[in-house]
Amino acid sequence: MNYGMRCHDISPKADIDTVFDAVQKLGVDQIQLALAKSIEGFDFDYGHYSPGFGRMIRQKLDERSIHVSVLGCYINPANPDEGERQKAVRKFIEHLKYAKAIGADMVGTETGRYDADFNVVPYTYTEGCYNLLLKSMKEIVGAAEKLGVTVGIEAVHDHTLYCPEMMRRFLEDIDSPNVEAILDPVNLIGPGNYKDQDEVIEKAFRLYGDRISVIHVKDFTVKDGQPQFANIGEGMFHYETLLRNLKKDKPYITMLLEESNPGRYHSDVAHLQEIYERV
């Protein structure tokens, strides 16, 4: 396993040297980097990229032996506000250029909801919303293919791609080797299926395990029938099921810890590694 963290869980937003120094000090060499969440002093919205800007970021990373496994650009590609949807697509395509310059494995996003304020709404689960997602992603993936960059797509139980079956359908419809899956199994667990989490995890590997390139890991508890995030090892998540599949089929895959922090990171990794060696 290659373990890492989200950069903004390691350090508060600050200047680029301060942030990357904190990552290096913690001993993390694999990160998910959301530029606008982590680095202050620059505008990462559309229109500010240049190759020199990308090279500067790459140099700062290389000096500290830090690799970006996922460049986070979490947009809402199913936004019903057409102007905002187009703006998000442009921003994502520009992040593909950052990814190429800094050597990131992929640019990652979830698949959004059919609501301008990102509320959970029933239309998110319809064909109309799915087709809007496809419209956004075909433009993004077309750019990714030209640039030679990978797009990472993450399914979430209350987003447009809300289950393993929808992810499999999307991968077939988009039909591109430049699209890979980010699997966060806890994000696939909702009020209606948390008791069947093993089946959900197994189904994800069965339906699109060949396309899973990065893992997000956290834990969850249930309160009043609603799953809530929890610290790693302090909830109900069945790590054995996940790690058994990874051990069998995904050697050296990157696992990015969520709901962790600098004080917990090394003990969280030790906990996961103990399970990995046991299963």
Secondary structure, 3 states (H helix, E strand, C coil): CEEEEEHHHHCCCECHHHHHHHHHHHCCCEEEECHHHHECCCCCCCCCCCHHHHHHHHHHHHHCCCEEEEEECCCCCCCCCHHHHHHHHHHHHHHHHHHHHHCCCCEEEECCCCCCCCCCCHHHHCHHHHHHHHHHHHHHHHHHHHHCCCEEEECCCCCCCCCHHHHHHHHHHHCCCCEEEEECHHHHCCCCCHHHHHHHHHHHHHHHHHHEEEEEECEEEEECCEEEEECCCCCCCCHHHHHHHHHHHCCCCEEEECCCCCCCHHHHHHHHHHHHHHC
